[in-house]
């Protein structure tokens, strides 16, 4: 006879519902623990214990991990939020119930989102965002898009590296990643040329968002980078719209060191100095309609020439600089 049901009656609908919910959460927690062990055991012939290094750095980032059964995605990292009730540095990965459906996809997502968490540790400029309400220093729209595009290139590069290493023991990974921005097959083909892995990672990062965004239309001209440019600019605009109109805001530009810092987190940097310098020197290559949106946003914000703006590095010493997480030592 059950202690919770002393009369031996069948459990109530509510009891069954609560038990199912608890079992589901427990299973998802076990799944996350499993992929953490997988990541921690990953080794590379050139990089050694890269998996253990990632787990160590992630723990040092103090990034929280939570489960939300209402979240429709697999996993998502949040640094700052558009939610007006959210304040400060959130620094959290949220997992949805679909994360328990396939350990390979969860492993891949964990590497990607953990990389985003580390980027916020090692690139202070990422805290000068419209969504950080504790900062009156904000990266100007064009440079914010540059930073965020680098964040995605870096995360997909690290994701492809870890997927390729897992595929050595689990061949199914190659097929499961075929629609990723960088599949295991693509990564392995690039690595097969015999160049040092550090060079391969920079080559992968440069092509990481050049694939068609539509898995069923490889010839589409709409690529992953187009999707992210649209998404980033829309979110930036939304974030600015939620700022206090009476609070002073200074828009700043990035310099080469801010861009380079995005790729320096775990393992070799994802970007060569030449690539970062070219990104710094040149305007973004945007679709005409996105360029129009950027121009309109700059006009509304009073930005006529970003070269006349102070740099983020100079502005950091001003009163009320962006709240920046303390940077731990690299593993």
N, C-alpha and C positions, 0 to 999 in steps of 0.2 A: 504494500500500500504506500503510495507516494505521500511524502510529508506535505507537499503543496496541494495534495488532493486526498485528504484523509478519508473521505467517504467512498473512495474508489470510483467516483464519477468520471466520465470522460472529460478531458480538459476543455475549458471554454474556448470559444473562438479567439478571444483576446489572448489567452495563454498560448495558444498555438501560433498566433500572429507574432507575439513577442519572442517566442522561442525560435521561430523561423528567422526573424530579424537578427537575433543574437547569433544564431548559427552562421548566418550569412556574413556578418561582420567578423566573426572569428575566422571563417575560412579565408576572407580577404586579407586579414592580418597575417595569417599563416602564409599566404601567397607572397605578400610583400617580404616577409622574413626569408622565404625561399629564394627570391631573386636577389636579395641582399647577399645571401651566401654564394649564389652563382657569381655575382659581380666581384665579391671579395676574393674568389678563387681564380679569377681571370689573370693569366700571365701572358706576356708577349716576349718573343725571343729577343727583341731589342730593348723593350722598356721594362722588362722584369715584372714586378708585382704591381702593375698598373691598376688592377682591380682593387687590391687592398689600399692603394694610394687614394683612389677615388672615394672609397668608403670612409677613410680617415679624414680626408678633406671635407667631405659632406657633413660628417658629424661635427667637425670644427666650425662649420658655417652656422650651426644652431638652427638649421632649417627644420621647421615642424612638418610632420606628416599626419594628415587627418583623412578620415573616410567619410564620405557623404553619399549615402545611398540615393539621394535625389539628383546627384550630378550625372549628366548624361554622357560625359566624355570618359576616357580611360584615366588620364592623369593630367594635371595642369599645375604649373608653378605660378604663384602670385607674389609679387614683391610689394606693390602698392595697389590700391583698389579704387575703382570709379565709385564705389559705394560711399555715399556721403557720411555714413555712420562708421566707416572704417578709418582708423587713423594710425599713423606711424608705419613702421616697417613690418609688414605682415610676414614675409619670408616663410612661405608655406607651400607644400605640395598637397593637393587634394586628389584623392583617388575615388573614382566612381565604381559602381558594382561591376561594370564591364571589365574591370582590371583583373577579375578572377577567372575570366574565360580562357585566357591563354598565357602561360607563364613567359613565353618568348616575347610576346607583345608587351607584357608588363615589365620584363627585364629591359627591353629596348626603351620604353617610355621612362623608366626610372633613371637610366643613364642620361637621357635627353634632359629631363627636368632637373636632375641633380646638377648637370652642367650649367643650367640657367641660374641655379642657386649660387654656384661658385662664381659665376660672372659678376654677381652683385657684390661679392666679397672683394674681388681683385680689380674691379673697374669702378672707382668712385663716381665717375660721371653718370653712371646708370641710376644714381640716386637723385640726380637733378632732373626729375621728371615732373610733368604736370600733375601726376597722381600723388606726389609726395607733398602733402599740405603743410608740412613743417619747413619747407624750403621756399624761399622767394627767388631762388636762382633756378632757371629752367633752360635746358638745352633747346636751342632754336629748332623749329620743325624739321628742316632738311637734315641737320646733323643728328637729330633724334632718330630719323629713319635710317641713316647710315649706321648708327650704333646698333639699332635693333636688327637690321639685316645681318650685321656681323654676328650678333648673338645667335641667330638662327643658323647661319653657316657653320659656326663653331659647334653648336649643339648637335647638328646633324652629322658633322664630321666625327665627333667623339662617339656618337651613337653608331655610326657605320663601323668605326674601329672595333668597338666592343661587340657588335653583332658578328663581325668577321671572325673574331676570336672564339665566340661561343659556337659558331658554325663548325669549327674544327671538331667539336664533340657532338654537335647536334645538327646534322645535315639539313633538317627541315627549316632551319633559320634562313637559308638562302632563298627558299621559295616564299616564305612568309614576309620577306623584306623586298620582294621584287618591285613593289610599287612605291617604296620609300624614295625620298629625294636622292639618297645614295644607297643603292642596294648592296648586299654582300657581294654579288657577282661583279658589280662595277668596282667596288673597293678592291677586291682581290685582283681584278685585271690591272688596275693601276699599280698595285703593290708588286705585281709580277715582273715589273721592269727592272727590279733589283736595286732601285734607289733607296737610300736610307729612309726609314719610316718618317722621320721628321720632314723630309722633303715631300713624301707622299701625302702627308696630312695637309700640307699647304696647297698641294695640287687639288686634293679632294675638296677643300673648303672653297676654292674658287669656282667649282662647278656644282656645289651642293644644292643650289636652288635653281639650276638651269633646266630641270626636267619639267615636262608638261604637268600641270597641276591635276589634270584629269587622267586617272589611271586607265580609262577606257578610250582615250584619244591621245596617243603618243605624239601625234603631229600638231596638236594644238599649240598656238603661239602664246597662250596664257600659261606662264610658268609659275613655279612655286614663289619665285621672287616677286612676281606681279601680285600674287595673292597676299603676301606679307606686306608689300608696300601699301596696298589698299587698306588692309587691316590696321597697320600701324598708324597711318595718317588719320583714319577715322577715329581711332581711340585717342590719339593726341588731341584732336579737335574736341572730342567729348570731355576729356580731362580738363582742358582749358575752360570750357563752358561751365564747369562746376567750381572754378576758383572764385574766391571772394573778389568781386570787382573793385573793392576799396583797398585791397591789400596790394602793396607794391610788388611788382614782378620785374626781374631783370632777365632778359633772354641773353644767353651766352652761346658761344660757338665752342666746338671741340678742337683739340689739336691732335697731332699725330700720335702722341703718347696715349691719349684717351682711347683712340680707335684700336691701337695695338693691344691695350690692356684687356680687351674683350677675349682675345684668344689665349691668354696666359692664365691657365687655371690648373689643368691636370695634364701631365705629359707635355710633349713639345707644343709650342705655339702653333695655332692653326693658320697663322697669316705671316707671310714674308714682309719684311720692311718695305719692299718695293710695292707690294700689293696695297698695303695700308697707305703709303705715300700717294699712290695714284688715286685711291678713294678720297683722300683728303684734298688733293689738288683739283679734282674734277667734280662737276655737278652730277647729281644723280641722273641716271638714264631712266626716265619715267615715261610711261604712256602719256599721250597728250592730255587726256582727261584728268589723269592724276597730277600732272604738272600744273594744270589749270587750278585744281583744288589746292595744291601747295601755294601757288601764287596768291590765290584768294585768301588763304589763311595768313600768309605773311603780311598781306595788305591790311587785314583786320587787326593784326597784332602790332602794326607799325614797324615791321622789319622791312626796310628797303634794300639794305645791303648787309649781309651777315658778316662781311669782312670788317665792318665798322663796330661790331660787337666785341665786348671783352671776351677773353677766353675763359673757359671753366676754371682752369688752373689759377688765373688771376682772381677770379670772383670768389674762390673758396676762402680767401682770407677776409672777405667782407662780413659785416654783421649778418646773422641769420643765414649761415651757409646750409647746404643740404645736410640732413642727418645721414651720416654714413656709418655703416657697420664697421666695427673694428676688424682689421684684417689679420687673420691668423697666419702663421708661417706655413709655407708650402710644405707638403709632406715629402 
